[in-house]
Amino acid sequence: MAILRSTFIALSHNRPLRRFLEQSPIGARLSSRFIAGMKLEDALRVAAAVNAQGMAVSLDSLGESVTSEFEAHRAAEIYHQLLDAISTQKLNANISIKLTQMGLELSQALAERIAGDLAQHASKSGNFVRVDMEDSRLTQVTLDIVRRLHARAGLRNSIGIVIQAYLYRSEADIEQLLADGIRVRLCKGAYREPHTVAFANKSSVDKNFALLTGKLLESPVYHALATHDEKMIEAAKTFAAQHGIDRSRFEFQMLYGIRRDLQRRLIQEGYRVRVYVPFGTQWYPYFMRRLAERPANVLFMVKNFLR
């Protein structure tokens, strides 16, 4: 399992394979299980369909590590269009952004300015921006930017962050975020990290995920638990029930195309569910991380391709 995970993570950085798959009909077919489509209109269509099933949506225009300020602003413009479309079409949806797509590796000030503009737009339209967490090199700067933006007048309820349970530092990070009143999406983590910063085995990650879940659920702030692991979901449900935490105070989040049966079941049980819907032509790194995260996704992909 670890070898398969490492293989897919390594492939996520393979540029020749990425160019081939992102530009070929074969690639489009392979990715269709997990990617809503290539265009903004595809994402909005899928968001409306997911809403019709009683679930909220988080929209992600795929892309990361831009190489110019022009690319960063172009990526941000897609999100501004999304925020306008969400408002116009009255969708139950928000947006998820990566700071490297907003120019973080070019200039921290640039990424903070662009993210701040998006949070301001979201605030004016009654929406919300989630800042995705990337690899551990960027954890601290991402936290710093989100905390500064959250502290601005008018943005307090318009920006949140993602914390990855496989990092040793995450408990301390969550305690600080809770003190600041910042909304958190907790996930296990999907990047290749050294043993010096991250738990190496699944059982340790699961234990930390459960610990952090308890901290988030006891908080008065609205948080999200992002997992397809039924054991983690059941642990969260049990903790909430034992501590009298109403189901309206948190949500489960899952990825588009994965465990649709579980998504529907949670809705039927009265829990809130939000589906993370990615779209766009730069889908390859995201796609490979999904295969690395859960090898069962490989089987889904093969079946979908053969159909």
HUBEL-V729103 format. One record per pair of residues at least 12 apart in sequence whose ideal C-beta (glycine too) atoms are under 10 Angstrom apart, sorted by the first residue. I is the first residue (numbers start at 1). J is the second residue. If there is no record, write none. Layout:
# HUBEL-V729103
i:I j:J
i:I j:J
This chain:
# HUBEL-V729103
i:1 j:202
i:1 j:295
i:2 j:200
i:2 j:201
i:2 j:202
i:4 j:291
i:4 j:292
i:4 j:295
i:4 j:298
i:5 j:190
i:5 j:192
i:5 j:289
i:5 j:291
i:5 j:292
i:5 j:293
i:5 j:294
i:5 j:295
i:6 j:192
i:6 j:292
i:7 j:288
i:7 j:291
i:7 j:292
i:8 j:192
i:8 j:287
i:8 j:288
i:8 j:289
i:8 j:290
i:8 j:291
i:8 j:292
i:8 j:293
i:8 j:295
i:8 j:297
i:8 j:298
i:9 j:190
i:9 j:191
i:9 j:192
i:9 j:193
i:9 j:285
i:9 j:288
i:9 j:289
i:9 j:291
i:9 j:292
i:9 j:293
i:10 j:192
i:10 j:288
i:10 j:292
i:11 j:284
i:11 j:285
i:11 j:287
i:11 j:288
i:11 j:289
i:11 j:291
i:11 j:292
i:12 j:190
i:12 j:191
i:12 j:192
i:12 j:284
i:12 j:285
i:12 j:286
i:12 j:287
i:12 j:288
i:12 j:289
i:12 j:290
i:12 j:291
i:12 j:292
i:13 j:192
i:13 j:284
i:13 j:285
i:13 j:288
i:14 j:284
i:14 j:285
i:14 j:288
i:15 j:284
i:17 j:284
i:17 j:288
i:18 j:282
i:18 j:283
i:18 j:284
i:18 j:285
i:18 j:287
i:18 j:288
i:19 j:284
i:20 j:284
i:21 j:283
i:21 j:284
i:21 j:287
i:21 j:288
i:22 j:38
i:22 j:62
i:22 j:280
i:22 j:281
i:22 j:282
i:22 j:283
i:22 j:284
i:22 j:285
i:22 j:287
i:23 j:281
i:26 j:305
i:27 j:281
i:27 j:283
i:27 j:284
i:27 j:287
i:28 j:281
i:28 j:283
i:29 j:301
i:29 j:304
i:29 j:305
i:29 j:307
i:30 j:283
i:30 j:284
i:30 j:287
i:30 j:291
i:30 j:301
i:30 j:302
i:30 j:304
i:30 j:305
i:31 j:62
i:31 j:257
i:31 j:278
i:31 j:283
i:31 j:284
i:31 j:286
i:31 j:287
i:31 j:290
i:31 j:301
i:31 j:304
i:31 j:305
i:32 j:257
i:32 j:283
i:32 j:301
i:32 j:304
i:32 j:305
i:33 j:256
i:33 j:257
i:33 j:258
i:33 j:287
i:33 j:290
i:33 j:297
i:33 j:300
i:33 j:301
i:33 j:302
i:33 j:303
i:33 j:304
i:33 j:305
i:34 j:255
i:34 j:256
i:34 j:257
i:34 j:258
i:34 j:276
i:34 j:277
i:34 j:278
i:34 j:283
i:34 j:286
i:34 j:287
i:34 j:290
i:34 j:291
i:34 j:297
i:34 j:300
i:34 j:301
i:34 j:304
i:35 j:60
i:35 j:62
i:35 j:256
i:35 j:257
i:35 j:277
i:35 j:278
i:35 j:279
i:35 j:280
i:35 j:281
i:35 j:283
i:35 j:284
i:35 j:286
i:35 j:287
i:35 j:290
i:36 j:49
i:36 j:50
i:36 j:57
i:36 j:59
i:36 j:60
i:36 j:62
i:36 j:256
i:36 j:257
i:36 j:275
i:36 j:277
i:36 j:278
i:36 j:279
i:36 j:280
i:36 j:283
i:37 j:277
i:37 j:278
i:37 j:279
i:37 j:280
i:37 j:281
i:37 j:283
i:38 j:62
i:38 j:279
i:38 j:280
i:38 j:281
i:38 j:282
i:38 j:283
i:39 j:279
i:39 j:280
i:39 j:281
i:40 j:59
i:40 j:61
i:40 j:78
i:40 j:79
i:40 j:81
i:40 j:82
i:40 j:85
i:40 j:279
i:40 j:280
i:41 j:85
i:41 j:279
i:42 j:277
i:42 j:279
i:42 j:280
i:43 j:57
i:43 j:59
i:43 j:60
i:43 j:61
i:43 j:62
i:43 j:78
i:43 j:82
i:43 j:85
i:43 j:93
i:43 j:256
i:43 j:277
i:43 j:278
i:43 j:279
i:43 j:280
i:44 j:57
i:44 j:59
i:44 j:81
i:44 j:82
i:44 j:85
i:44 j:86
i:44 j:88
i:44 j:89
i:44 j:91
i:44 j:93
i:44 j:277
i:44 j:279
i:45 j:279
i:46 j:59
i:46 j:256
i:46 j:257
i:46 j:275
i:46 j:277
i:46 j:278
i:46 j:279
i:47 j:59
i:47 j:82
i:47 j:85
i:47 j:86
i:47 j:89
i:47 j:91
i:47 j:92
i:47 j:93
i:47 j:256
i:47 j:275
i:47 j:277
i:47 j:279
i:48 j:89
i:48 j:90
i:48 j:91
i:48 j:92
i:48 j:93
i:49 j:275
i:49 j:277
i:50 j:91
i:50 j:92
i:50 j:93
i:50 j:256
i:50 j:260
i:50 j:263
i:50 j:273
i:50 j:274
i:50 j:275
i:50 j:277
i:51 j:89
i:51 j:90
i:51 j:91
i:51 j:92
i:51 j:93
i:51 j:275
i:53 j:260
i:53 j:263
i:53 j:264
i:53 j:267
i:53 j:273
i:53 j:275
i:54 j:92
i:54 j:263
i:54 j:264
i:54 j:266
i:54 j:267
i:54 j:268
i:54 j:272
i:54 j:273
i:55 j:92
i:55 j:251
i:55 j:252
i:55 j:253
i:55 j:254
i:55 j:260
i:55 j:263
i:55 j:264
i:55 j:266
i:55 j:267
i:55 j:272
i:55 j:273
i:55 j:274
i:55 j:275
i:56 j:91
i:56 j:92
i:56 j:93
i:56 j:94
i:56 j:224
i:56 j:251
i:56 j:253
i:56 j:272
i:56 j:273
i:56 j:274
i:56 j:275
i:57 j:86
i:57 j:91
i:57 j:92
i:57 j:93
i:57 j:94
i:57 j:95
i:57 j:96
i:57 j:256
i:57 j:273
i:57 j:274
i:57 j:275
i:57 j:276
i:57 j:277
i:58 j:93
i:58 j:94
i:58 j:95
i:58 j:96
i:58 j:128
i:58 j:129
i:58 j:130
i:58 j:132
i:58 j:185
i:58 j:224
i:58 j:226
i:58 j:253
i:58 j:255
i:58 j:256
i:58 j:274
i:58 j:275
i:58 j:276
i:58 j:277
i:58 j:278
i:59 j:78
i:59 j:79
i:59 j:82
i:59 j:83
i:59 j:85
i:59 j:86
i:59 j:91
i:59 j:93
i:59 j:94
i:59 j:95
i:59 j:96
i:59 j:97
i:59 j:130
i:59 j:256
i:59 j:275
i:59 j:276
i:59 j:277
i:59 j:278
i:59 j:279
i:60 j:79
i:60 j:82
i:60 j:95
i:60 j:96
i:60 j:97
i:60 j:98
i:60 j:101
i:60 j:130
i:60 j:132
i:60 j:255
i:60 j:256
i:60 j:276
i:60 j:277
i:60 j:278
i:60 j:279
i:60 j:280
i:60 j:286
i:61 j:75
i:61 j:76
i:61 j:77
i:61 j:78
i:61 j:79
i:61 j:81
i:61 j:82
i:61 j:95
i:61 j:96
i:61 j:97
i:61 j:98
i:61 j:101
i:61 j:278
i:61 j:279
i:61 j:280
i:61 j:281
i:61 j:282
i:62 j:75
i:62 j:78
i:62 j:98
i:62 j:101
i:62 j:278
i:62 j:279
i:62 j:280
i:62 j:281
i:62 j:282
i:62 j:283
i:62 j:284
i:62 j:285
i:62 j:286
i:62 j:287
i:63 j:75
i:63 j:78
i:63 j:97
i:63 j:98
i:63 j:100
i:63 j:101
i:63 j:102
i:63 j:278
i:63 j:280
i:63 j:281
i:63 j:282
i:63 j:283
i:63 j:285
i:63 j:286
i:64 j:98
i:64 j:99
i:64 j:100
i:64 j:101
i:64 j:102
i:64 j:104
i:64 j:105
i:64 j:132
i:64 j:134
i:64 j:282
i:64 j:285
i:64 j:286
i:65 j:98
i:65 j:100
i:65 j:101
i:65 j:103
i:65 j:104
i:65 j:105
i:65 j:106
i:65 j:134
i:65 j:282
i:65 j:285
i:66 j:98
i:66 j:100
i:66 j:101
i:66 j:102
i:66 j:103
i:66 j:104
i:66 j:105
i:66 j:106
i:66 j:110
i:66 j:111
i:66 j:282
i:67 j:103
i:67 j:105
i:67 j:106
i:68 j:103
i:68 j:106
i:69 j:103
i:69 j:106
i:69 j:107
i:69 j:110
i:69 j:114
i:70 j:103
i:71 j:101
i:71 j:102
i:71 j:103
i:71 j:106
i:72 j:99
i:72 j:100
i:72 j:101
i:72 j:102
i:72 j:103
i:72 j:104
i:72 j:105
i:72 j:106
i:72 j:107
i:72 j:110
i:72 j:111
i:72 j:113
i:72 j:114
i:73 j:102
i:73 j:103
i:73 j:110
i:73 j:114
i:73 j:117
i:74 j:101
i:75 j:97
i:75 j:98
i:75 j:100
i:75 j:101
i:75 j:102
i:75 j:103
i:75 j:114
i:75 j:280
i:75 j:282
i:76 j:97
i:76 j:101
i:76 j:102
i:76 j:103
i:76 j:111
i:76 j:113
i:76 j:114
i:76 j:115
i:76 j:117
i:76 j:118
i:76 j:121
i:77 j:114
i:78 j:95
i:78 j:97
i:78 j:101
i:78 j:279
i:78 j:280
i:79 j:95
i:79 j:96
i:79 j:97
i:79 j:101
i:79 j:102
i:79 j:114
i:79 j:115
i:79 j:117
i:79 j:118
i:79 j:121
i:79 j:122
i:79 j:129
i:80 j:95
i:80 j:117
i:80 j:118
i:80 j:121
i:80 j:122
i:82 j:94
i:82 j:95
i:82 j:118
i:82 j:121
i:82 j:127
i:82 j:279
i:83 j:95
i:83 j:118
i:83 j:121
i:83 j:122
i:83 j:124
i:83 j:125
i:83 j:127
i:83 j:128
i:83 j:129
i:84 j:121
i:84 j:125
i:86 j:122
i:86 j:125
i:86 j:126
i:86 j:127
i:87 j:121
i:87 j:122
i:87 j:124
i:87 j:125
i:87 j:126
i:87 j:127
i:88 j:125
i:91 j:127
i:92 j:274
i:93 j:127
i:93 j:128
i:93 j:274
i:93 j:275
i:93 j:277
i:94 j:122
i:94 j:127
i:94 j:128
i:94 j:129
i:94 j:130
i:94 j:158
i:94 j:160
i:94 j:274
i:95 j:118
i:95 j:121
i:95 j:122
i:95 j:127
i:95 j:128
i:95 j:129
i:95 j:130
i:95 j:131
i:96 j:128
i:96 j:129
i:96 j:130
i:96 j:131
i:96 j:132
i:96 j:160
i:96 j:162
i:96 j:185
i:96 j:253
i:96 j:276
i:96 j:277
i:96 j:278
i:97 j:111
i:97 j:114
i:97 j:115
i:97 j:118
i:97 j:119
i:97 j:129
i:97 j:130
i:97 j:131
i:97 j:132
i:97 j:159
i:98 j:111
i:98 j:115
i:98 j:131
i:98 j:132
i:98 j:133
i:98 j:134
i:98 j:138
i:98 j:142
i:98 j:162
i:98 j:286
i:99 j:111
i:99 j:112
i:99 j:114
i:99 j:115
i:99 j:131
i:99 j:132
i:99 j:133
i:99 j:134
i:99 j:138
i:99 j:141
i:99 j:142
i:99 j:145
i:99 j:146
i:100 j:132
i:100 j:134
i:100 j:135
i:100 j:138
i:100 j:142
i:101 j:114
i:101 j:115
i:101 j:132
i:101 j:134
i:101 j:282
i:102 j:114
i:102 j:115
i:102 j:116
i:102 j:117
i:102 j:118
i:102 j:131
i:102 j:145
i:103 j:115
i:104 j:134
i:104 j:138
i:104 j:141
i:104 j:142
i:104 j:145
i:105 j:134
i:105 j:137
i:105 j:138
i:105 j:141
i:108 j:141
i:108 j:144
i:108 j:145
i:109 j:145
i:111 j:131
i:111 j:138
i:111 j:141
i:111 j:142
i:111 j:145
i:112 j:141
i:112 j:144
i:112 j:145
i:112 j:146
i:112 j:148
i:112 j:149
i:115 j:129
i:115 j:131
i:115 j:142
i:115 j:145
i:115 j:146
i:115 j:148
i:115 j:149
i:115 j:159
i:116 j:129
i:116 j:145
i:116 j:148
i:116 j:149
i:116 j:152
i:116 j:155
i:116 j:159
i:118 j:131
i:118 j:149
i:118 j:158
i:118 j:159
i:119 j:131
i:119 j:146
i:119 j:149
i:119 j:150
i:119 j:152
i:119 j:154
i:119 j:155
i:119 j:156
i:119 j:157
i:119 j:158
i:119 j:159
i:119 j:160
i:120 j:149
i:120 j:152
i:120 j:154
i:120 j:155
i:120 j:158
i:120 j:159
i:121 j:158
i:122 j:155
i:122 j:157
i:122 j:158
i:122 j:159
i:123 j:152
i:123 j:153
i:123 j:154
i:123 j:155
i:123 j:156
i:123 j:157
i:123 j:158
i:123 j:159
i:124 j:154
i:124 j:158
i:125 j:158
i:126 j:157
i:126 j:158
i:127 j:158
i:128 j:157
i:128 j:158
i:128 j:159
i:128 j:160
i:128 j:183
i:128 j:222
i:129 j:146
i:129 j:149
i:129 j:155
i:129 j:158
i:129 j:159
i:129 j:160
i:129 j:161
i:130 j:146
i:130 j:159
i:130 j:160
i:130 j:161
i:130 j:162
i:130 j:183
i:130 j:184
i:130 j:185
i:130 j:224
i:130 j:253
i:130 j:274
i:130 j:276
i:131 j:143
i:131 j:145
i:131 j:146
i:131 j:149
i:131 j:150
i:131 j:159
i:131 j:160
i:131 j:161
i:131 j:162
i:131 j:182
i:131 j:185
i:132 j:161
i:132 j:162
i:132 j:185
i:132 j:187
i:132 j:276
i:133 j:146
i:133 j:161
i:133 j:162
i:133 j:163
i:133 j:164
i:133 j:167
i:133 j:170
i:133 j:173
i:133 j:185
i:133 j:187
i:133 j:189
i:133 j:190
i:133 j:191
i:134 j:162
i:134 j:164
i:134 j:190
i:134 j:191
i:135 j:164
i:135 j:189
i:135 j:190
i:135 j:191
i:135 j:192
i:135 j:193
i:135 j:197
i:136 j:164
i:136 j:166
i:136 j:167
i:136 j:168
i:136 j:169
i:136 j:189
i:136 j:191
i:136 j:192
i:136 j:193
i:136 j:194
i:136 j:196
i:136 j:197
i:136 j:198
i:137 j:191
i:137 j:193
i:137 j:197
i:138 j:191
i:139 j:163
i:139 j:164
i:139 j:167
i:139 j:169
i:139 j:170
i:139 j:173
i:139 j:197
i:140 j:169
i:140 j:173
i:142 j:161
i:142 j:162
i:143 j:161
i:143 j:163
i:143 j:169
i:143 j:173
i:143 j:176
i:143 j:177
i:143 j:180
i:143 j:182
i:145 j:159
i:145 j:161
i:146 j:159
i:146 j:160
i:146 j:161
i:146 j:162
i:146 j:177
i:146 j:180
i:146 j:182
i:146 j:183
i:147 j:159
i:147 j:161
i:147 j:176
i:147 j:177
i:147 j:180
i:147 j:182
i:149 j:161
i:149 j:182
i:150 j:177
i:150 j:180
i:150 j:181
i:150 j:182
i:150 j:183
i:151 j:180
i:151 j:181
i:151 j:182
i:156 j:180
i:156 j:181
i:156 j:182
i:156 j:183
i:157 j:181
i:157 j:182
i:157 j:183
i:157 j:221
i:157 j:222
i:158 j:183
i:159 j:182
i:159 j:183
i:160 j:177
i:160 j:182
i:160 j:183
i:160 j:184
i:160 j:185
i:160 j:221
i:160 j:222
i:160 j:223
i:160 j:224
i:161 j:173
i:161 j:174
i:161 j:177
i:161 j:180
i:161 j:182
i:161 j:183
i:161 j:184
i:161 j:185
i:162 j:184
i:162 j:185
i:162 j:186
i:162 j:187
i:162 j:189
i:162 j:224
i:162 j:226
i:162 j:253
i:163 j:177
i:163 j:182
i:163 j:184
i:163 j:185
i:163 j:186
i:163 j:187
i:163 j:189
i:163 j:212
i:163 j:216
i:163 j:223
i:163 j:226
i:164 j:185
i:164 j:186
i:164 j:187
i:164 j:188
i:164 j:189
i:164 j:190
i:164 j:191
i:164 j:193
i:164 j:198
i:164 j:205
i:164 j:208
i:164 j:209
i:164 j:212
i:164 j:226
i:165 j:186
i:165 j:187
i:165 j:188
i:165 j:189
i:165 j:198
i:165 j:199
i:165 j:204
i:165 j:205
i:165 j:206
i:165 j:207
i:165 j:208
i:165 j:209
i:165 j:210
i:165 j:211
i:165 j:212
i:165 j:213
i:165 j:226
i:165 j:227
i:165 j:232
i:166 j:187
i:166 j:188
i:166 j:189
i:166 j:190
i:166 j:191
i:166 j:193
i:166 j:197
i:166 j:198
i:166 j:199
i:166 j:200
i:166 j:201
i:166 j:202
i:166 j:204
i:166 j:205
i:166 j:206
i:166 j:208
i:166 j:209
i:167 j:189
i:167 j:191
i:167 j:193
i:167 j:197
i:167 j:198
i:167 j:199
i:167 j:205
i:167 j:208
i:168 j:193
i:168 j:195
i:168 j:196
i:168 j:197
i:168 j:198
i:168 j:199
i:168 j:204
i:168 j:208
i:169 j:197
i:169 j:198
i:170 j:184
i:170 j:186
i:170 j:189
i:170 j:198
i:170 j:199
i:170 j:208
i:170 j:209
i:170 j:211
i:170 j:212
i:171 j:208
i:171 j:211
i:171 j:212
i:171 j:215
i:173 j:212
i:174 j:186
i:174 j:211
i:174 j:212
i:174 j:215
i:174 j:216
i:174 j:219
i:174 j:223
i:175 j:212
i:175 j:215
i:177 j:215
i:177 j:216
i:177 j:219
i:177 j:221
i:177 j:223
i:178 j:215
i:178 j:216
i:178 j:218
i:178 j:219
i:178 j:220
i:178 j:221
i:178 j:223
i:179 j:219
i:180 j:221
i:181 j:219
i:181 j:220
i:181 j:221
i:182 j:221
i:182 j:223
i:183 j:216
i:183 j:219
i:183 j:221
i:183 j:222
i:183 j:223
i:183 j:224
i:184 j:212
i:184 j:215
i:184 j:216
i:184 j:219
i:184 j:221
i:184 j:222
i:184 j:223
i:184 j:224
i:184 j:225
i:184 j:226
i:185 j:216
i:185 j:223
i:185 j:224
i:185 j:225
i:185 j:226
i:185 j:251
i:185 j:253
i:185 j:274
i:185 j:276
i:186 j:208
i:186 j:209
i:186 j:212
i:186 j:213
i:186 j:215
i:186 j:216
i:186 j:223
i:186 j:224
i:186 j:225
i:186 j:226
i:186 j:227
i:186 j:232
i:186 j:236
i:186 j:250
i:186 j:253
i:187 j:209
i:187 j:224
i:187 j:225
i:187 j:226
i:187 j:227
i:187 j:253
i:187 j:255
i:187 j:276
i:187 j:293
i:188 j:202
i:188 j:205
i:188 j:206
i:188 j:208
i:188 j:209
i:188 j:226
i:188 j:227
i:188 j:228
i:188 j:229
i:188 j:232
i:188 j:293
i:189 j:205
i:189 j:208
i:189 j:209
i:189 j:293
i:190 j:286
i:190 j:288
i:190 j:289
i:190 j:290
i:190 j:292
i:190 j:293
i:190 j:294
i:191 j:289
i:191 j:292
i:191 j:293
i:192 j:289
i:192 j:292
i:202 j:229
i:205 j:229
i:205 j:232
i:206 j:227
i:206 j:229
i:206 j:231
i:206 j:232
i:206 j:235
i:209 j:225
i:209 j:226
i:209 j:227
i:209 j:229
i:209 j:231
i:209 j:232
i:209 j:235
i:209 j:236
i:210 j:231
i:210 j:232
i:210 j:235
i:210 j:236
i:210 j:239
i:212 j:225
i:213 j:225
i:213 j:227
i:213 j:232
i:213 j:233
i:213 j:235
i:213 j:236
i:213 j:239
i:213 j:240
i:213 j:250
i:214 j:235
i:214 j:236
i:214 j:239
i:214 j:240
i:214 j:243
i:214 j:245
i:216 j:236
i:216 j:239
i:216 j:249
i:216 j:250
i:217 j:236
i:217 j:239
i:217 j:240
i:217 j:243
i:217 j:245
i:217 j:249
i:217 j:250
i:218 j:239
i:218 j:240
i:218 j:243
i:218 j:245
i:218 j:249
i:219 j:245
i:219 j:249
i:219 j:250
i:220 j:249
i:221 j:249
i:221 j:250
i:222 j:248
i:222 j:249
i:222 j:250
i:222 j:251
i:222 j:272
i:223 j:249
i:223 j:250
i:223 j:251
i:224 j:250
i:224 j:251
i:224 j:252
i:224 j:253
i:224 j:272
i:224 j:273
i:224 j:274
i:224 j:276
i:225 j:237
i:225 j:250
i:225 j:251
i:225 j:252
i:225 j:253
i:225 j:254
i:225 j:271
i:226 j:251
i:226 j:252
i:226 j:253
i:226 j:254
i:226 j:255
i:226 j:274
i:226 j:276
i:227 j:252
i:227 j:253
i:227 j:254
i:227 j:255
i:227 j:259
i:227 j:262
i:228 j:252
i:228 j:253
i:228 j:254
i:228 j:255
i:228 j:258
i:228 j:259
i:228 j:262
i:228 j:263
i:228 j:293
i:228 j:294
i:228 j:296
i:228 j:297
i:229 j:259
i:229 j:262
i:229 j:294
i:230 j:259
i:230 j:262
i:230 j:265
i:232 j:252
i:233 j:252
i:233 j:254
i:233 j:259
i:233 j:262
i:233 j:265
i:233 j:266
i:233 j:271
i:236 j:250
i:236 j:252
i:236 j:271
i:237 j:252
i:237 j:266
i:237 j:269
i:237 j:271
i:240 j:271
i:247 j:266
i:247 j:269
i:247 j:270
i:247 j:271
i:247 j:272
i:248 j:270
i:248 j:271
i:248 j:272
i:249 j:272
i:250 j:271
i:250 j:272
i:251 j:266
i:251 j:271
i:251 j:272
i:251 j:273
i:251 j:274
i:252 j:266
i:252 j:267
i:252 j:271
i:252 j:272
i:252 j:273
i:252 j:274
i:252 j:275
i:253 j:272
i:253 j:273
i:253 j:274
i:253 j:275
i:253 j:276
i:254 j:266
i:254 j:273
i:254 j:274
i:254 j:275
i:254 j:276
i:255 j:275
i:255 j:276
i:255 j:277
i:255 j:278
i:255 j:286
i:255 j:290
i:255 j:293
i:255 j:294
i:255 j:297
i:256 j:275
i:256 j:276
i:256 j:277
i:256 j:278
i:256 j:279
i:256 j:290
i:257 j:275
i:257 j:276
i:257 j:277
i:257 j:278
i:257 j:290
i:257 j:297
i:257 j:300
i:257 j:301
i:257 j:304
i:258 j:275
i:258 j:276
i:258 j:290
i:258 j:293
i:258 j:294
i:258 j:296
i:258 j:297
i:258 j:300
i:259 j:294
i:259 j:296
i:259 j:300
i:260 j:275
i:263 j:275
i:278 j:290
i:287 j:301
